[in-house]
Amino acid sequence: MAYVKSEEDPELVFVIDKDIERYEVDNIRKIVDGMNHDLEDSGFAQYSYSVVVVGNKVYVKRNLKTL
């Protein structure tokens, strides 16, 4: 398991080293879903995020919504 903080790729949050660590992706999704719910309740639904898995890298990307 490796959480990542990258200046070059700020949306990258996690790198999966083994299949057993895939449960971490579920944990990240739960955190992001909770954050999205809080944003929506506060009237900031346009600032929602989603979890995207590309290979062994996990990204939290902002959803681009039109108003």
C-alpha positions as CSV (number, residue, x, y, z in Angstrom):
1,M,0.0,0.0,0.0
2,A,1.2,3.4,-0.8
3,Y,-0.6,6.7,-0.4
4,V,0.9,9.3,-2.7
5,K,1.3,13.1,-2.6
6,S,2.6,14.2,-5.9
7,E,3.1,17.8,-7.1
8,E,3.2,16.6,-10.8
9,D,0.0,14.5,-10.5
10,P,-2.1,16.0,-7.6
11,E,-5.1,13.8,-8.3
12,L,-3.2,10.6,-7.7
13,V,-3.8,9.5,-4.1
14,F,-3.0,5.8,-3.9
15,V,-0.9,3.1,-5.6
16,I,-2.1,-0.5,-5.3
17,D,0.9,-2.9,-4.7
18,K,-1.1,-6.1,-4.2
19,D,-4.6,-7.4,-4.9
20,I,-5.3,-7.6,-1.1
21,E,-5.1,-3.8,-1.0
22,R,-8.1,-3.4,-3.3
23,Y,-10.2,-2.9,-0.2
24,E,-8.5,0.4,0.2
25,V,-10.1,1.6,-3.0
26,D,-13.5,0.9,-1.3
27,N,-12.4,2.9,1.7
28,I,-11.4,5.8,-0.5
29,R,-14.7,5.6,-2.4
30,K,-16.6,5.8,0.9
31,I,-14.6,8.9,2.0
32,V,-15.2,10.6,-1.4
33,D,-18.9,9.7,-1.4
34,G,-19.3,11.2,2.1
35,M,-17.5,14.3,1.0
36,N,-19.8,14.6,-2.0
37,H,-22.8,14.2,0.2
38,D,-21.6,17.0,2.5
39,L,-20.9,19.2,-0.5
40,E,-24.4,18.6,-1.9
41,D,-26.0,19.3,1.5
42,S,-24.1,22.6,1.7
43,G,-25.2,23.7,-1.7
44,F,-21.9,23.0,-3.5
45,A,-22.9,20.0,-5.6
46,Q,-21.0,21.4,-8.5
47,Y,-17.8,20.5,-6.7
48,S,-18.2,16.7,-6.6
49,Y,-15.4,14.2,-7.0
50,S,-15.1,10.6,-8.2
51,V,-12.7,7.8,-7.7
52,V,-11.0,6.5,-10.9
53,V,-8.8,3.4,-11.0
54,V,-6.3,3.2,-13.8
55,G,-4.1,0.1,-13.6
56,N,-2.7,0.1,-10.1
57,K,-3.2,3.8,-9.6
58,V,-6.2,5.4,-7.8
59,Y,-7.2,9.0,-8.6
60,V,-9.7,11.3,-7.0
61,K,-10.9,13.5,-9.9
62,R,-13.2,16.5,-9.9
63,N,-16.4,15.9,-11.9
64,L,-16.9,18.7,-14.4
65,K,-20.5,19.7,-14.2
66,T,-22.1,22.5,-16.2
67,L,-24.4,24.8,-14.3
